[in-house]
Amino acid sequence: MSDEITVDRDRCMGSGQCTFYAPNTFDLDDLSIAFVQDPNGDSDDKVDMAINVCPTRSIARAAAAHHGGVR
């Protein structure tokens, strides 16, 4: 099961720390607000570092919901 990575774009101030530590996962848009470009772009360690250094705590990781049942 993979994790879902989200960015609270209303809270993000565009410091770019996430793109420094996990450049293949995060990018900044034209307004310098972060977004997830590829949730599997970087190692878990790099994504965790990006989450931890975010000055506004705008990045979160949660277990992705599994859609489908066992029969």
N, C-alpha and C positions, 0 to 999 in steps of 0.2 A: 504494500500500500504506500503510495507516495503522498507527500504533504502538499497542501495548497499554500502558496505564498501570496499574500495580499499587501497592497500599499494603500493606506488611508490617504487618498489624494487631497482631502480637505485639510489634513493635518501637516502634510509634507511641506517643508520650507525650501526644498531644492538644494540642500547642501552638497549633494553628489557623493556623499560618503559611501552609499550603497554601490554606486557605479565604480568606485575605486576598489572596493574589497571584493565585489562579485560582478565584474563587468559583463559577463556573458548572461547573467540573470536579469540585471536591472539596467534601465536606460532612463534618460530624462527627455521629456517632450519639449516642444517649442517654448513652453512657459517655465521650463526647468523644474517640472514636477515629475517625480519618479513613477515608473510603471514597470511591471514584470514583463520582460520581453521573452524570456525562456525560463520556465521554472526549473528545468533540468540543466541549465547552462553552466553552472558551477558546482563544485563539491559542497556537501552539507557544511563543512567547516567554513568555507568562504561565505556562504549564505548566512550562517550563524553569526559570523563576525560582522557582516553588514547589518544584521538585525540589532546586534549589541551596540554598534557605534552610531546608529541613527539618533541624531540629537532630539528629534521630536517623537521618537518611538512610533513611527508611522508604519513600520513593517511588522507583519505578523505571519506566523506559520501555524497551520492547523492540519490535523489529519484530514485528508480528503475523504469525502463521503463516498461510500461504495454504492453504486446504483446497479442493482441486480440482486437477485435472490438465489439461494441454493435450493435446488429441487431434489 
